[in-house]
Amino acid sequence: MLGLEESIAIPKELLKDLYLGLARVEEVLATLEELMDSEGLQRIRRAEEEYRRGEYTTVEGSRGVNELVE
């Protein structure tokens, strides 16, 4: 078990900021990964074209997505 001399206290607000920052970094990395993948880039381009043509469906919440897929 760690003694006091081997541990530190981190304020909750700092921990929250670190967590949110990490989440943003993960989003950026996922985007870069998608852009580096040729199939992913093609999916993005198709989606942009569909959006420009108005060929998209909007839903509210995960229930709407599940209903759309079924």
mmCIF file of the N, C-alpha and C atoms, coordinates in Angstrom:
data_MODEL
# 
_entry.id   MODEL 
# 
loop_
_atom_site.group_PDB 
_atom_site.id 
_atom_site.type_symbol 
_atom_site.label_atom_id 
_atom_site.label_alt_id 
_atom_site.label_comp_id 
_atom_site.label_asym_id 
_atom_site.label_entity_id 
_atom_site.label_seq_id 
_atom_site.pdbx_PDB_ins_code 
_atom_site.Cartn_x 
_atom_site.Cartn_y 
_atom_site.Cartn_z 
_atom_site.occupancy 
_atom_site.B_iso_or_equiv 
_atom_site.pdbx_formal_charge 
_atom_site.auth_seq_id 
_atom_site.auth_comp_id 
_atom_site.auth_asym_id 
_atom_site.auth_atom_id 
_atom_site.pdbx_PDB_model_num 
ATOM 1   N N  . MET A 1 1  ? 0.849   -1.177 0.000   1.00 0.00 ? 1  MET A N  1 
ATOM 2   C CA . MET A 1 1  ? 0.000   0.000  0.000   1.00 0.00 ? 1  MET A CA 1 
ATOM 3   C C  . MET A 1 1  ? 0.896   1.242  0.000   1.00 0.00 ? 1  MET A C  1 
ATOM 4   N N  . LEU A 1 2  ? 0.450   2.293  -0.683  1.00 0.00 ? 2  LEU A N  1 
ATOM 5   C CA . LEU A 1 2  ? 1.232   3.521  -0.765  1.00 0.00 ? 2  LEU A CA 1 
ATOM 6   C C  . LEU A 1 2  ? 1.139   4.311  0.528   1.00 0.00 ? 2  LEU A C  1 
ATOM 7   N N  . GLY A 1 3  ? 2.263   4.830  0.956   1.00 0.00 ? 3  GLY A N  1 
ATOM 8   C CA . GLY A 1 3  ? 2.270   5.722  2.101   1.00 0.00 ? 3  GLY A CA 1 
ATOM 9   C C  . GLY A 1 3  ? 2.022   7.142  1.637   1.00 0.00 ? 3  GLY A C  1 
ATOM 10  N N  . LEU A 1 4  ? 1.858   8.062  2.550   1.00 0.00 ? 4  LEU A N  1 
ATOM 11  C CA . LEU A 1 4  ? 1.600   9.449  2.189   1.00 0.00 ? 4  LEU A CA 1 
ATOM 12  C C  . LEU A 1 4  ? 2.714   10.052 1.344   1.00 0.00 ? 4  LEU A C  1 
ATOM 13  N N  . GLU A 1 5  ? 3.949   9.647  1.606   1.00 0.00 ? 5  GLU A N  1 
ATOM 14  C CA . GLU A 1 5  ? 5.066   10.206 0.855   1.00 0.00 ? 5  GLU A CA 1 
ATOM 15  C C  . GLU A 1 5  ? 5.102   9.691  -0.582  1.00 0.00 ? 5  GLU A C  1 
ATOM 16  N N  . GLU A 1 6  ? 4.292   8.688  -0.928  1.00 0.00 ? 6  GLU A N  1 
ATOM 17  C CA . GLU A 1 6  ? 4.272   8.108  -2.257  1.00 0.00 ? 6  GLU A CA 1 
ATOM 18  C C  . GLU A 1 6  ? 2.985   8.419  -3.021  1.00 0.00 ? 6  GLU A C  1 
ATOM 19  N N  . SER A 1 7  ? 2.189   9.328  -2.542  1.00 0.00 ? 7  SER A N  1 
ATOM 20  C CA . SER A 1 7  ? 0.936   9.656  -3.209  1.00 0.00 ? 7  SER A CA 1 
ATOM 21  C C  . SER A 1 7  ? 0.741   11.168 -3.216  1.00 0.00 ? 7  SER A C  1 
ATOM 22  N N  . ILE A 1 8  ? -0.121  11.622 -4.081  1.00 0.00 ? 8  ILE A N  1 
ATOM 23  C CA . ILE A 1 8  ? -0.439  13.046 -4.148  1.00 0.00 ? 8  ILE A CA 1 
ATOM 24  C C  . ILE A 1 8  ? -1.953  13.210 -4.242  1.00 0.00 ? 8  ILE A C  1 
ATOM 25  N N  . ALA A 1 9  ? -2.426  14.370 -3.875  1.00 0.00 ? 9  ALA A N  1 
ATOM 26  C CA . ALA A 1 9  ? -3.841  14.693 -3.997  1.00 0.00 ? 9  ALA A CA 1 
ATOM 27  C C  . ALA A 1 9  ? -4.027  15.546 -5.246  1.00 0.00 ? 9  ALA A C  1 
ATOM 28  N N  . ILE A 1 10 ? -5.032  15.220 -6.034  1.00 0.00 ? 10 ILE A N  1 
ATOM 29  C CA . ILE A 1 10 ? -5.329  15.981 -7.250  1.00 0.00 ? 10 ILE A CA 1 
ATOM 30  C C  . ILE A 1 10 ? -6.713  16.597 -7.081  1.00 0.00 ? 10 ILE A C  1 
ATOM 31  N N  . PRO A 1 11 ? -6.824  17.911 -7.217  1.00 0.00 ? 11 PRO A N  1 
ATOM 32  C CA . PRO A 1 11 ? -8.145  18.543 -7.111  1.00 0.00 ? 11 PRO A CA 1 
ATOM 33  C C  . PRO A 1 11 ? -9.112  17.978 -8.155  1.00 0.00 ? 11 PRO A C  1 
ATOM 34  N N  . LYS A 1 12 ? -10.366 17.816 -7.767  1.00 0.00 ? 12 LYS A N  1 
ATOM 35  C CA . LYS A 1 12 ? -11.375 17.242 -8.672  1.00 0.00 ? 12 LYS A CA 1 
ATOM 36  C C  . LYS A 1 12 ? -11.479 18.023 -9.973  1.00 0.00 ? 12 LYS A C  1 
ATOM 37  N N  . GLU A 1 13 ? -11.403 19.338 -9.901  1.00 0.00 ? 13 GLU A N  1 
ATOM 38  C CA . GLU A 1 13 ? -11.529 20.161 -11.107 1.00 0.00 ? 13 GLU A CA 1 
ATOM 39  C C  . GLU A 1 13 ? -10.385 19.880 -12.079 1.00 0.00 ? 13 GLU A C  1 
ATOM 40  N N  . LEU A 1 14 ? -9.185  19.719 -11.577 1.00 0.00 ? 14 LEU A N  1 
ATOM 41  C CA . LEU A 1 14 ? -8.042  19.394 -12.427 1.00 0.00 ? 14 LEU A CA 1 
ATOM 42  C C  . LEU A 1 14 ? -8.217  18.011 -13.051 1.00 0.00 ? 14 LEU A C  1 
ATOM 43  N N  . LEU A 1 15 ? -8.666  17.061 -12.265 1.00 0.00 ? 15 LEU A N  1 
ATOM 44  C CA . LEU A 1 15 ? -8.901  15.712 -12.773 1.00 0.00 ? 15 LEU A CA 1 
ATOM 45  C C  . LEU A 1 15 ? -9.958  15.730 -13.881 1.00 0.00 ? 15 LEU A C  1 
ATOM 46  N N  . LYS A 1 16 ? -11.017 16.514 -13.669 1.00 0.00 ? 16 LYS A N  1 
ATOM 47  C CA . LYS A 1 16 ? -12.068 16.642 -14.680 1.00 0.00 ? 16 LYS A CA 1 
ATOM 48  C C  . LYS A 1 16 ? -11.494 17.255 -15.963 1.00 0.00 ? 16 LYS A C  1 
ATOM 49  N N  . ASP A 1 17 ? -10.681 18.306 -15.829 1.00 0.00 ? 17 ASP A N  1 
ATOM 50  C CA . ASP A 1 17 ? -10.063 18.938 -17.003 1.00 0.00 ? 17 ASP A CA 1 
ATOM 51  C C  . ASP A 1 17 ? -9.161  17.961 -17.746 1.00 0.00 ? 17 ASP A C  1 
ATOM 52  N N  . LEU A 1 18 ? -8.400  17.177 -17.008 1.00 0.00 ? 18 LEU A N  1 
ATOM 53  C CA . LEU A 1 18 ? -7.525  16.179 -17.638 1.00 0.00 ? 18 LEU A CA 1 
ATOM 54  C C  . LEU A 1 18 ? -8.341  15.133 -18.387 1.00 0.00 ? 18 LEU A C  1 
ATOM 55  N N  . TYR A 1 19 ? -9.422  14.692 -17.787 1.00 0.00 ? 19 TYR A N  1 
ATOM 56  C CA . TYR A 1 19 ? -10.293 13.691 -18.407 1.00 0.00 ? 19 TYR A CA 1 
ATOM 57  C C  . TYR A 1 19 ? -10.904 14.238 -19.696 1.00 0.00 ? 19 TYR A C  1 
ATOM 58  N N  . LEU A 1 20 ? -11.435 15.453 -19.641 1.00 0.00 ? 20 LEU A N  1 
ATOM 59  C CA . LEU A 1 20 ? -12.049 16.050 -20.831 1.00 0.00 ? 20 LEU A CA 1 
ATOM 60  C C  . LEU A 1 20 ? -11.009 16.304 -21.921 1.00 0.00 ? 20 LEU A C  1 
ATOM 61  N N  . GLY A 1 21 ? -9.817  16.699 -21.523 1.00 0.00 ? 21 GLY A N  1 
ATOM 62  C CA . GLY A 1 21 ? -8.741  16.906 -22.492 1.00 0.00 ? 21 GLY A CA 1 
ATOM 63  C C  . GLY A 1 21 ? -8.370  15.610 -23.180 1.00 0.00 ? 21 GLY A C  1 
ATOM 64  N N  . LEU A 1 22 ? -8.289  14.530 -22.418 1.00 0.00 ? 22 LEU A N  1 
ATOM 65  C CA . LEU A 1 22 ? -7.984  13.227 -22.999 1.00 0.00 ? 22 LEU A CA 1 
ATOM 66  C C  . LEU A 1 22 ? -9.078  12.797 -23.972 1.00 0.00 ? 22 LEU A C  1 
ATOM 67  N N  . ALA A 1 23 ? -10.324 13.055 -23.623 1.00 0.00 ? 23 ALA A N  1 
ATOM 68  C CA . ALA A 1 23 ? -11.434 12.705 -24.521 1.00 0.00 ? 23 ALA A CA 1 
ATOM 69  C C  . ALA A 1 23 ? -11.305 13.464 -25.840 1.00 0.00 ? 23 ALA A C  1 
ATOM 70  N N  . ARG A 1 24 ? -10.917 14.734 -25.785 1.00 0.00 ? 24 ARG A N  1 
ATOM 71  C CA . ARG A 1 24 ? -10.735 15.521 -27.016 1.00 0.00 ? 24 ARG A CA 1 
ATOM 72  C C  . ARG A 1 24 ? -9.590  14.964 -27.860 1.00 0.00 ? 24 ARG A C  1 
ATOM 73  N N  . VAL A 1 25 ? -8.504  14.591 -27.205 1.00 0.00 ? 25 VAL A N  1 
ATOM 74  C CA . VAL A 1 25 ? -7.363  14.016 -27.930 1.00 0.00 ? 25 VAL A CA 1 
ATOM 75  C C  . VAL A 1 25 ? -7.788  12.724 -28.611 1.00 0.00 ? 25 VAL A C  1 
ATOM 76  N N  . GLU A 1 26 ? -8.554  11.891 -27.923 1.00 0.00 ? 26 GLU A N  1 
ATOM 77  C CA . GLU A 1 26 ? -9.032  10.636 -28.515 1.00 0.00 ? 26 GLU A CA 1 
ATOM 78  C C  . GLU A 1 26 ? -9.910  10.900 -29.732 1.00 0.00 ? 26 GLU A C  1 
ATOM 79  N N  . GLU A 1 27 ? -10.752 11.931 -29.679 1.00 0.00 ? 27 GLU A N  1 
ATOM 80  C CA . GLU A 1 27 ? -11.585 12.287 -30.828 1.00 0.00 ? 27 GLU A CA 1 
ATOM 81  C C  . GLU A 1 27 ? -10.733 12.699 -32.018 1.00 0.00 ? 27 GLU A C  1 
ATOM 82  N N  . VAL A 1 28 ? -9.708  13.490 -31.763 1.00 0.00 ? 28 VAL A N  1 
ATOM 83  C CA . VAL A 1 28 ? -8.815  13.931 -32.835 1.00 0.00 ? 28 VAL A CA 1 
ATOM 84  C C  . VAL A 1 28 ? -8.084  12.739 -33.435 1.00 0.00 ? 28 VAL A C  1 
ATOM 85  N N  . LEU A 1 29 ? -7.588  11.842 -32.586 1.00 0.00 ? 29 LEU A N  1 
ATOM 86  C CA . LEU A 1 29 ? -6.891  10.660 -33.089 1.00 0.00 ? 29 LEU A CA 1 
ATOM 87  C C  . LEU A 1 29 ? -7.816  9.773  -33.916 1.00 0.00 ? 29 LEU A C  1 
ATOM 88  N N  . ALA A 1 30 ? -9.061  9.617  -33.486 1.00 0.00 ? 30 ALA A N  1 
ATOM 89  C CA . ALA A 1 30 ? -10.016 8.810  -34.252 1.00 0.00 ? 30 ALA A CA 1 
ATOM 90  C C  . ALA A 1 30 ? -10.282 9.449  -35.610 1.00 0.00 ? 30 ALA A C  1 
ATOM 91  N N  . THR A 1 31 ? -10.393 10.776 -35.644 1.00 0.00 ? 31 THR A N  1 
ATOM 92  C CA . THR A 1 31 ? -10.607 11.478 -36.905 1.00 0.00 ? 31 THR A CA 1 
ATOM 93  C C  . THR A 1 31 ? -9.410  11.306 -37.827 1.00 0.00 ? 31 THR A C  1 
ATOM 94  N N  . LEU A 1 32 ? -8.212  11.460 -37.293 1.00 0.00 ? 32 LEU A N  1 
ATOM 95  C CA . LEU A 1 32 ? -7.001  11.282 -38.102 1.00 0.00 ? 32 LEU A CA 1 
ATOM 96  C C  . LEU A 1 32 ? -6.903  9.859  -38.635 1.00 0.00 ? 32 LEU A C  1 
ATOM 97  N N  . GLU A 1 33 ? -7.256  8.897  -37.798 1.00 0.00 ? 33 GLU A N  1 
ATOM 98  C CA . GLU A 1 33 ? -7.225  7.505  -38.238 1.00 0.00 ? 33 GLU A CA 1 
ATOM 99  C C  . GLU A 1 33 ? -8.193  7.285  -39.396 1.00 0.00 ? 33 GLU A C  1 
ATOM 100 N N  . GLU A 1 34 ? -9.379  7.861  -39.302 1.00 0.00 ? 34 GLU A N  1 
ATOM 101 C CA . GLU A 1 34 ? -10.383 7.730  -40.366 1.00 0.00 ? 34 GLU A CA 1 
ATOM 102 C C  . GLU A 1 34 ? -9.897  8.397  -41.648 1.00 0.00 ? 34 GLU A C  1 
ATOM 103 N N  . LEU A 1 35 ? -9.260  9.560  -41.513 1.00 0.00 ? 35 LEU A N  1 
ATOM 104 C CA . LEU A 1 35 ? -8.772  10.273 -42.696 1.00 0.00 ? 35 LEU A CA 1 
ATOM 105 C C  . LEU A 1 35 ? -7.589  9.557  -43.347 1.00 0.00 ? 35 LEU A C  1 
ATOM 106 N N  . MET A 1 36 ? -6.818  8.813  -42.573 1.00 0.00 ? 36 MET A N  1 
ATOM 107 C CA . MET A 1 36 ? -5.675  8.095  -43.120 1.00 0.00 ? 36 MET A CA 1 
ATOM 108 C C  . MET A 1 36 ? -6.091  6.798  -43.824 1.00 0.00 ? 36 MET A C  1 
ATOM 109 N N  . ASP A 1 37 ? -7.281  6.314  -43.536 1.00 0.00 ? 37 ASP A N  1 
ATOM 110 C CA . ASP A 1 37 ? -7.788  5.084  -44.129 1.00 0.00 ? 37 ASP A CA 1 
ATOM 111 C C  . ASP A 1 37 ? -8.529  5.427  -45.418 1.00 0.00 ? 37 ASP A C  1 
ATOM 112 N N  . SER A 1 38 ? -8.146  4.822  -46.537 1.00 0.00 ? 38 SER A N  1 
ATOM 113 C CA . SER A 1 38 ? -8.766  5.184  -47.820 1.00 0.00 ? 38 SER A CA 1 
ATOM 114 C C  . SER A 1 38 ? -10.261 4.876  -47.824 1.00 0.00 ? 38 SER A C  1 
ATOM 115 N N  . GLU A 1 39 ? -10.671 3.761  -47.232 1.00 0.00 ? 39 GLU A N  1 
ATOM 116 C CA . GLU A 1 39 ? -12.103 3.456  -47.166 1.00 0.00 ? 39 GLU A CA 1 
ATOM 117 C C  . GLU A 1 39 ? -12.842 4.461  -46.294 1.00 0.00 ? 39 GLU A C  1 
ATOM 118 N N  . GLY A 1 40 ? -12.209 4.851  -45.196 1.00 0.00 ? 40 GLY A N  1 
ATOM 119 C CA . GLY A 1 40 ? -12.821 5.850  -44.317 1.00 0.00 ? 40 GLY A CA 1 
ATOM 120 C C  . GLY A 1 40 ? -12.981 7.176  -45.023 1.00 0.00 ? 40 GLY A C  1 
ATOM 121 N N  . LEU A 1 41 ? -11.980 7.566  -45.790 1.00 0.00 ? 41 LEU A N  1 
ATOM 122 C CA . LEU A 1 41 ? -12.051 8.812  -46.537 1.00 0.00 ? 41 LEU A CA 1 
ATOM 123 C C  . LEU A 1 41 ? -13.164 8.756  -47.577 1.00 0.00 ? 41 LEU A C  1 
ATOM 124 N N  . GLN A 1 42 ? -13.331 7.610  -48.214 1.00 0.00 ? 42 GLN A N  1 
ATOM 125 C CA . GLN A 1 42 ? -14.420 7.454  -49.180 1.00 0.00 ? 42 GLN A CA 1 
ATOM 126 C C  . GLN A 1 42 ? -15.775 7.562  -48.489 1.00 0.00 ? 42 GLN A C  1 
ATOM 127 N N  . ARG A 1 43 ? -15.905 6.982  -47.285 1.00 0.00 ? 43 ARG A N  1 
ATOM 128 C CA . ARG A 1 43 ? -17.160 7.092  -46.526 1.00 0.00 ? 43 ARG A CA 1 
ATOM 129 C C  . ARG A 1 43 ? -17.470 8.546  -46.208 1.00 0.00 ? 43 ARG A C  1 
ATOM 130 N N  . ILE A 1 44 ? -16.451 9.290  -45.815 1.00 0.00 ? 44 ILE A N  1 
ATOM 131 C CA . ILE A 1 44 ? -16.648 10.705 -45.491 1.00 0.00 ? 44 ILE A CA 1 
ATOM 132 C C  . ILE A 1 44 ? -17.103 11.468 -46.725 1.00 0.00 ? 44 ILE A C  1 
ATOM 133 N N  . ARG A 1 45 ? -16.460 11.216 -47.851 1.00 0.00 ? 45 ARG A N  1 
ATOM 134 C CA . ARG A 1 45 ? -16.833 11.919 -49.088 1.00 0.00 ? 45 ARG A CA 1 
ATOM 135 C C  . ARG A 1 45 ? -18.255 11.578 -49.514 1.00 0.00 ? 45 ARG A C  1 
ATOM 136 N N  . ARG A 1 46 ? -18.639 10.302 -49.416 1.00 0.00 ? 46 ARG A N  1 
ATOM 137 C CA . ARG A 1 46 ? -20.020 9.917  -49.763 1.00 0.00 ? 46 ARG A CA 1 
ATOM 138 C C  . ARG A 1 46 ? -21.016 10.601 -48.828 1.00 0.00 ? 46 ARG A C  1 
ATOM 139 N N  . ALA A 1 47 ? -20.685 10.628 -47.546 1.00 0.00 ? 47 ALA A N  1 
ATOM 140 C CA . ALA A 1 47 ? -21.578 11.257 -46.570 1.00 0.00 ? 47 ALA A CA 1 
ATOM 141 C C  . ALA A 1 47 ? -21.725 12.752 -46.844 1.00 0.00 ? 47 ALA A C  1 
ATOM 142 N N  . GLU A 1 48 ? -20.633 13.422 -47.208 1.00 0.00 ? 48 GLU A N  1 
ATOM 143 C CA . GLU A 1 48 ? -20.710 14.846 -47.531 1.00 0.00 ? 48 GLU A CA 1 
ATOM 144 C C  . GLU A 1 48 ? -21.587 15.081 -48.752 1.00 0.00 ? 48 GLU A C  1 
ATOM 145 N N  . GLU A 1 49 ? -21.468 14.225 -49.760 1.00 0.00 ? 49 GLU A N  1 
ATOM 146 C CA . GLU A 1 49 ? -22.309 14.350 -50.962 1.00 0.00 ? 49 GLU A CA 1 
ATOM 147 C C  . GLU A 1 49 ? -23.778 14.138 -50.618 1.00 0.00 ? 49 GLU A C  1 
ATOM 148 N N  . GLU A 1 50 ? -24.075 13.113 -49.825 1.00 0.00 ? 50 GLU A N  1 
ATOM 149 C CA . GLU A 1 50 ? -25.451 12.859 -49.400 1.00 0.00 ? 50 GLU A CA 1 
ATOM 150 C C  . GLU A 1 50 ? -25.999 14.058 -48.633 1.00 0.00 ? 50 GLU A C  1 
ATOM 151 N N  . TYR A 1 51 ? -25.184 14.643 -47.799 1.00 0.00 ? 51 TYR A N  1 
ATOM 152 C CA . TYR A 1 51 ? -25.613 15.808 -47.022 1.00 0.00 ? 51 TYR A CA 1 
ATOM 153 C C  . TYR A 1 51 ? -25.924 16.976 -47.953 1.00 0.00 ? 51 TYR A C  1 
ATOM 154 N N  . ARG A 1 52 ? -25.041 17.220 -48.921 1.00 0.00 ? 52 ARG A N  1 
ATOM 155 C CA . ARG A 1 52 ? -25.278 18.319 -49.868 1.00 0.00 ? 52 ARG A CA 1 
ATOM 156 C C  . ARG A 1 52 ? -26.571 18.132 -50.653 1.00 0.00 ? 52 ARG A C  1 
ATOM 157 N N  . ARG A 1 53 ? -26.878 16.877 -50.982 1.00 0.00 ? 53 ARG A N  1 
ATOM 158 C CA . ARG A 1 53 ? -28.101 16.586 -51.738 1.00 0.00 ? 53 ARG A CA 1 
ATOM 159 C C  . ARG A 1 53 ? -29.325 16.516 -50.839 1.00 0.00 ? 53 ARG A C  1 
ATOM 160 N N  . GLY A 1 54 ? -29.138 16.602 -49.537 1.00 0.00 ? 54 GLY A N  1 
ATOM 161 C CA . GLY A 1 54 ? -30.265 16.528 -48.597 1.00 0.00 ? 54 GLY A CA 1 
ATOM 162 C C  . GLY A 1 54 ? -30.743 15.110 -48.368 1.00 0.00 ? 54 GLY A C  1 
ATOM 163 N N  . GLU A 1 55 ? -29.921 14.138 -48.682 1.00 0.00 ? 55 GLU A N  1 
ATOM 164 C CA . GLU A 1 55 ? -30.285 12.732 -48.532 1.00 0.00 ? 55 GLU A CA 1 
ATOM 165 C C  . GLU A 1 55 ? -29.801 12.191 -47.192 1.00 0.00 ? 55 GLU A C  1 
ATOM 166 N N  . TYR A 1 56 ? -30.378 12.683 -46.124 1.00 0.00 ? 56 TYR A N  1 
ATOM 167 C CA . TYR A 1 56 ? -29.996 12.221 -44.804 1.00 0.00 ? 56 TYR A CA 1 
ATOM 168 C C  . TYR A 1 56 ? -31.222 12.218 -43.903 1.00 0.00 ? 56 TYR A C  1 
ATOM 169 N N  . THR A 1 57 ? -31.143 11.481 -42.823 1.00 0.00 ? 57 THR A N  1 
ATOM 170 C CA . THR A 1 57 ? -32.228 11.369 -41.860 1.00 0.00 ? 57 THR A CA 1 
ATOM 171 C C  . THR A 1 57 ? -31.713 11.822 -40.507 1.00 0.00 ? 57 THR A C  1 
ATOM 172 N N  . THR A 1 58 ? -32.502 12.598 -39.799 1.00 0.00 ? 58 THR A N  1 
ATOM 173 C CA . THR A 1 58 ? -32.118 13.013 -38.453 1.00 0.00 ? 58 THR A CA 1 
ATOM 174 C C  . THR A 1 58 ? -32.959 12.251 -37.432 1.00 0.00 ? 58 THR A C  1 
ATOM 175 N N  . VAL A 1 59 ? -32.358 11.943 -36.314 1.00 0.00 ? 59 VAL A N  1 
ATOM 176 C CA . VAL A 1 59 ? -33.048 11.264 -35.220 1.00 0.00 ? 59 VAL A CA 1 
ATOM 177 C C  . VAL A 1 59 ? -32.667 11.953 -33.920 1.00 0.00 ? 59 VAL A C  1 
ATOM 178 N N  . GLU A 1 60 ? -33.483 11.739 -32.910 1.00 0.00 ? 60 GLU A N  1 
ATOM 179 C CA . GLU A 1 60 ? -33.178 12.271 -31.585 1.00 0.00 ? 60 GLU A CA 1 
ATOM 180 C C  . GLU A 1 60 ? -32.914 11.099 -30.657 1.00 0.00 ? 60 GLU A C  1 
ATOM 181 N N  . GLY A 1 61 ? -31.686 10.992 -30.213 1.00 0.00 ? 61 GLY A N  1 
ATOM 182 C CA . GLY A 1 61 ? -31.325 9.971  -29.242 1.00 0.00 ? 61 GLY A CA 1 
ATOM 183 C C  . GLY A 1 61 ? -31.072 8.609  -29.859 1.00 0.00 ? 61 GLY A C  1 
ATOM 184 N N  . SER A 1 62 ? -30.597 7.706  -29.018 1.00 0.00 ? 62 SER A N  1 
ATOM 185 C CA . SER A 1 62 ? -30.238 6.372  -29.483 1.00 0.00 ? 62 SER A CA 1 
ATOM 186 C C  . SER A 1 62 ? -31.466 5.549  -29.869 1.00 0.00 ? 62 SER A C  1 
ATOM 187 N N  . ARG A 1 63 ? -32.590 5.827  -29.257 1.00 0.00 ? 63 ARG A N  1 
ATOM 188 C CA . ARG A 1 63 ? -33.810 5.101  -29.606 1.00 0.00 ? 63 ARG A CA 1 
ATOM 189 C C  . ARG A 1 63 ? -34.156 5.336  -31.076 1.00 0.00 ? 63 ARG A C  1 
ATOM 190 N N  . GLY A 1 64 ? -34.009 6.570  -31.539 1.00 0.00 ? 64 GLY A N  1 
ATOM 191 C CA . GLY A 1 64 ? -34.290 6.880  -32.937 1.00 0.00 ? 64 GLY A CA 1 
ATOM 192 C C  . GLY A 1 64 ? -33.353 6.154  -33.883 1.00 0.00 ? 64 GLY A C  1 
ATOM 193 N N  . VAL A 1 65 ? -32.093 6.028  -33.491 1.00 0.00 ? 65 VAL A N  1 
ATOM 194 C CA . VAL A 1 65 ? -31.123 5.292  -34.320 1.00 0.00 ? 65 VAL A CA 1 
ATOM 195 C C  . VAL A 1 65 ? -31.522 3.827  -34.379 1.00 0.00 ? 65 VAL A C  1 
ATOM 196 N N  . ASN A 1 66 ? -31.861 3.256  -33.241 1.00 0.00 ? 66 ASN A N  1 
ATOM 197 C CA . ASN A 1 66 ? -32.261 1.845  -33.219 1.00 0.00 ? 66 ASN A CA 1 
ATOM 198 C C  . ASN A 1 66 ? -33.499 1.599  -34.067 1.00 0.00 ? 66 ASN A C  1 
ATOM 199 N N  . GLU A 1 67 ? -34.476 2.492  -34.028 1.00 0.00 ? 67 GLU A N  1 
ATOM 200 C CA . GLU A 1 67 ? -35.675 2.345  -34.837 1.00 0.00 ? 67 GLU A CA 1 
ATOM 201 C C  . GLU A 1 67 ? -35.354 2.457  -36.316 1.00 0.00 ? 67 GLU A C  1 
ATOM 202 N N  . LEU A 1 68 ? -34.435 3.328  -36.669 1.00 0.00 ? 68 LEU A N  1 
ATOM 203 C CA . LEU A 1 68 ? -34.058 3.520  -38.056 1.00 0.00 ? 68 LEU A CA 1 
ATOM 204 C C  . LEU A 1 68 ? -33.344 2.290  -38.615 1.00 0.00 ? 68 LEU A C  1 
ATOM 205 N N  . VAL A 1 69 ? -32.504 1.662  -37.802 1.00 0.00 ? 69 VAL A N  1 
ATOM 206 C CA . VAL A 1 69 ? -31.736 0.503  -38.243 1.00 0.00 ? 69 VAL A CA 1 
ATOM 207 C C  . VAL A 1 69 ? -32.614 -0.718 -38.387 1.00 0.00 ? 69 VAL A C  1 
ATOM 208 N N  . GLU A 1 70 ? -33.599 -0.838 -37.544 1.00 0.00 ? 70 GLU A N  1 
ATOM 209 C CA . GLU A 1 70 ? -34.455 -2.054 -37.559 1.00 0.00 ? 70 GLU A CA 1 
ATOM 210 C C  . GLU A 1 70 ? -35.360 -2.118 -38.730 1.00 0.00 ? 70 GLU A C  1 
# 
